Amino acid sequence: MSTDQRSRRIIELTDLDHGPGLEIAPLHNPIMRKSDWDVSYVDIVSTDELIEHYDHDPNVPNEDVAVVDYPLTGPDGSIRPLSEVAKDRAPFSWVVASHVIEHVPDLITWLDDLAALLRDDGALVLAVPDTRYSFDAYRPQTTVGQMLQAHHQQDVVPSVRAVYDYLRSASTITAVEAWANQRPGLAASRCHDLPVVLARLDNAKAGVYVDSHVWTFQPSTLIEQINELGRLGLCEFIVEKVQNTRPNELEFYAVLRRLPRDRTPEQDAELRARGKKKTNDSPDRFRAVTTPKTLELSPREQQLVERKRALVARARRVLRRG
């Protein structure tokens, strides 16, 4: 599937007005292009710093790097909340985040930050790796209890738990193998040997940012966990729609809808019940697609992911030194 096809699939998940909107971490290949949308881009550092970081990478042409409207790293090296950095254009009509939600250290705070920026009824559009068909296939599922703990601890870097589970369970299994149930077993397919895991675990114990999949999701667990956070009064979103992972692919898509700020407790309960019914009844929740299409990370795409992670880690180290 081409990049344009994937972008179109994400954009067509729900009716998006022209904006203003926000895309998180577009690098050189945004989903929402400024030529077509009233969109602002946010990234961990500025455009110039991105260009400098990728200057010798032929896969990221300097001229294609998206102009970052809201760098999260300030002049003093501190990383600022998105709700503070982008508040001048708020409220936004929508936010698009591709392969972001699984990385955030404190999911509850991240969602709250986005809710603060979105208008009432605004959309949060997500592309999420499905743990069943990614390198997380052998990993234990994360829980709402772990989300509560991360929020209670005010995690700003991935926890020791997250770093260990991520690295120790990462497998070379492909989406096609997982769909065909051709599983080599974790022991035979680990991405990292134990000394590497222990070294990075020491970094995590010292408070260093070690980029990780902090959370694992599949369509049903995303729905259940967002609903549970709502029942706990810790989430301003309901799940409006989930489009299930297609055969031989590794990601699914979701639309979260921001609830009205002035709702009463009775209205809150009604809206959440309505949202739960909608996702339960939606044919997209576990829709079967008969034509297999493959969407795996190519070596080039994997390199881009690793370089992005290194850039984030560097910014976090700067923050800690400050």
KOLNUMI-995035 format. One record per residue (C-alpha): residue in one letter; x, y, z. Coordinates in pm, whole numbers, plus 50000, padded with zeros to 5 digits. Each point is the difference from the previous one (the first is absolute). Layout:
# KOLNUMI-995035
AXYZ
...
This chain:
# KOLNUMI-995035
M500005000050000
S501445033749898
T500465029150237
D497235019349824
Q497594970650035
R500764997450371
S499535037450053
R496694999049815
R498834970850212
I500785019350320
I498435032549878
E496824982349891
L499404984450342
T497735028850094
D498725032949863
L502705025850064
D499335036549933
H502775021849863
G501345008350343
P501905013150173
G501564966350072
L503184985850146
E502254971349891
I502524985550241
A503504991249870
P499525000949619
L503785001749925
H500325000449617
N496804981949908
P496935015350169
I496594983949976
M498285034049999
R501745022149747
K499945037850034
S499125003549633
D496664983150075
W499315006450368
D500215027650258
V502434979850209
S502835007750241
Y502844975950071
V501504991550338
D503244981450063
I502504995950279
V502455025149846
S500005027749739
T500214996149623
D503655010649992
E500904974350265
L498174972849809
I501855009349680
E503314999650186
H499244966250154
Y499044984249665
D502505019349788
H501924969249889
D496974977649959
P499054996749631
N496604986650103
V499045033450157
P500675027749746
N500545033550171
E497535017249773
D497234975350097
V500245004450376
A496725015350115
V500165034550155
V499434994750372
D497615026150135
Y500234988550359
P503314985350119
L499554986050349
T503615006550099
G500395035850117
P503035023149970
D501174988850345
G499874963249902
S496884992250202
I497164980649842
R496715018350036
P496454986250007
L498305000349661
S496955017050150
E502245029150094
V502055001949679
A497054998949756
K497415019250200
D500195030749773
R498014981749726
A497744979850226
P497394987149989
F500944976149721
S497374980949804
W502054968249982
V503344984050089
V501674972349798
A502594977650168
S501554970249820
H501894974650215
V500255024450290
I497574988950270
E501954968350080
H503155020150082
V498695025950247
P501244993950359
D496805012650166
L497034992249777
I497415016850223
T501875033150004
W500614998249623
L496314995449929
D499145028050242
D502515022749824
L498354993449663
A496515004450144
A501035034550121
L500945009949645
L496984985449820
R496665017049963
D496924982650133
D499234970749769
G503505002149847
A501544968149859
L503194982250102
V500934977349708
L502454972250081
A502034974349809
V501044973650252
P502214969049967
D498034968650081
T502024980650256
R498864966749851
Y501715006649666
S503055020950093
F503294993350175
D497955002050325
A498204967549912
Y501534980850294
R499675028250249
P497635000250299
Q497095023849955
T500135033150184
T497175008950238
V497995029450129
G501664993850337
Q503405007049842
M498595031649842
L498795011350343
Q503414993050149
A501835019649729
H497605029050055
H500404998650378
Q503795000249961
Q499775028149743
D502294980749767
V501845021949750
V502184971549871
P499084963649938
S499984980650326
V502324971250088
R497024976949950
A499305013649651
V503644999049888
Y500524964250117
D496754986549856
Y500625017749669
L503614989449949
R499834965050146
S496924990649797
A500865016649668
S500004974149720
T501024998549637
I496614985049911
T498365016649699
A496365009249955
V499614973649729
E501434972950227
A497765010650287
W496894999849780
A500914965549871
N500684988450357
Q503534991149895
R501555009850330
P503664991250053
G499715004350377
L501475028350203
A503214982050098
A500874994949632
S499055034949884
R501075025350263
C501165033449863
H502305007150296
D502264977950204
L499975002250379
P503115022250042
V498425026449774
V496764998350197
L501845003250332
A502085029649879
R496955019249888
L498194989950315
D502815016150201
N499415031849801
A496304998650078
K500734995050369
A502175031349988
G497105019949853
V501395001649646
Y497425000349719
V500014965849829
D497515001149715
S497584970950030
H496574987549920
V498705008950344
W496514987149916
T498714971649785
F496645001349825
Q497694980449779
P496595013149891
S498014984450283
T502415010450276
L500185036049880
I496205002150017
E499824983550341
Q502795020750154
I498785033849875
N496524991250126
E501414990050340
L502035032150031
G496795018649925
R498154981650276
L502825010150236
G499585036549901
L503485000949843
C499245003449629
E498185027249807
F499614977749692
I497704972649882
V500894975049729
E497895008749699
K501374975049751
V502624973049969
Q501024984949667
N501484965950062
T503434989149881
R499834986249649
P501474966149909
N503805000049969
E500225035650132
L501235011750338
E497985030950092
F496425009750074
Y498295033950003
A497795017450252
V498065032250044
L499595013850350
R497475028150052
R500495027950253
L497025003450235
P498335034050062
R501565019650283
D496705012150147
R498254966150013
T498134989750312
P500674966750174
E496834986649844
Q501065011249653
D503464985250059
A498524966150082
E497705001449697
L502785010049760
R502334972950126
A497284973749979
R499195011249647
G503684998749902
K500384965250146
K496984987449807
K501265016049679
T503364982250020
N498374967150096
D497605002249706
S502445013949744
P500744976749708
D503495015249995
R500824987050345
F500944965249885
R499365003249630
A501374972049785
V501845009949686
T500404972349748
T502705015449783
P503324997250183
K502215030549986
T503405001950156
L501225029350208
E503314992150161
L502825023250096
S502614999849729
P503695002850100
R499855036749899
E496925006450212
Q501564981350292
Q503095022249970
L497805031050016
V498274987050311
E503324992950170
R501395034149910
K496885017150131
R500364980650325
A503645010550030
L499015036249948
V497364998150271
A502474983350236
R502525027749940
A497415026650077
R499034982150319
R503684998650109
V500235037649946
L496905004650212
R501464979650285
R503295018949993
G497995032450024
